[in-house]
Amino acid sequence: MSRVAIVVDSTASIPAALCKTLGIVVVPYHVHMGKSDRRDGITVSTNEIATYLSGLSTAAEMPTTANPSPGDYASAFARAAQHARAIVSLHMTSIGSGAYQAACLGKEMACERLRDIRIEIVDTRNVSMGHGWIALQAARAAEAGADLRDILDLVRRMMPVTQMIQTADTLRYLYLGGRIGRAKHLIGSLLRIKPLISMEDGVIVALGVARSRMAALKRMAALVARAAGTGGRVRLALTHVAALPEARTLHDLVAQQTTLSEVLYCDLSPALAVHSGPGTVGLCYTLDED
C-alpha cells in the first residue's frame, strides 16, 4: 500500500490505463449536452464531443461543463483513504474552474470521517497534461515510497517547468465557453491564421499566430526545444481532439530538436474538448529532473 494517494480532476487527460496502473483516483467533470448530464471520460468520449461540435448549427446548442461537487471529492477522498494514510489532490487552474474550491470543501466534509488521514489540496495553475504530468510524477514517487513532504516538494518543483501549448483551427469554442482569458484579442483575426495559446500563472494567454497548421506545429516544437536548452530532457504528452495525425507530426518535429525521456499520446478530456473544439492539437511538457 502506498503511503500517499493521488487524486486528480478528469481534465488532467491522463490515459486511463496509466491511472489504473498507478492507482490515481480520477474525479470526473460534468458535461451537459442538451438535457443530458454526462460524466467526463465515463459516459462521454472525446470523439463524441468532436462529432457533436462539428454538427452544431447554433451557439445555443453548445455543450457546457461543470466541475465536480464537494460531495464528489469527499467520496473520492474516502476511496483513496482505503489505500493510503495521506492524500494529495491536484487540480486544474482555479482561475478557469471551481474544482479547486470544491475540493477544499470536499476535504472539510471528508475530514469529519477521515480523522487520521491528511489531505492536501493543490492548485497546479495548469491544465490538461500540464496538470497530468504533475499528477503522474507524484503518483510514481508515491509508488516508490516517497512521503507526503517529498511529494509536495516534487509538485512545487514541477509547476514552474511544466507547460501546455496548443493550437486549433479556431478559438470559437474557447470564446463561446468563456475560457478565452488574455487571448481575447486574437478573436477578430482568425480567418487565415492559426493561434497558439498557452497558460501563464493559471490564465490562458496568446503565444502568437502562425500562417498555417504546419507553421504552428513547428513553432510549438521550437518553443519546447528552447525551454529544454542544450542537453535537457523532456517528458512530452501529445494532446488532441480527433487530430491524431497532427499529434504524430508534432511528436516528430519535437523529437528532431529535443531529447525525449517519455512520450504519451492523450485524448484531450471531453470537458476540455468542449472548449477547444475538434482539430485541436497540442503538447504538454515537463523538464525531466531525473
Secondary structure, 3 states (H helix, E strand, C coil): CCCEEEEEEHHHCCCHHHHHHHCCEEECCEEEECCEEEEECCCECHHHHHHHHHCCCCHHHCCEEECCCHHHHHHHHHHHCCCCCEEEEEECCCCCCCHHHHHHHHHHHHHCCCCCCEEEEEECCCCHHHHHHHHHHHHHHHHCCCCHHHHHHHHHHHHHHEEEEEECCCCHHHHHCCCCHHHHHHHHHCCCCEEEEEEECCEEEEEEEECCHHHHHHHHHHHHHHHHCCCCEEEEEEEECCCHHHHHHHHHHHHCCCEEEEEEEEECCHHHHHHHCCCCEEEEEEECCC
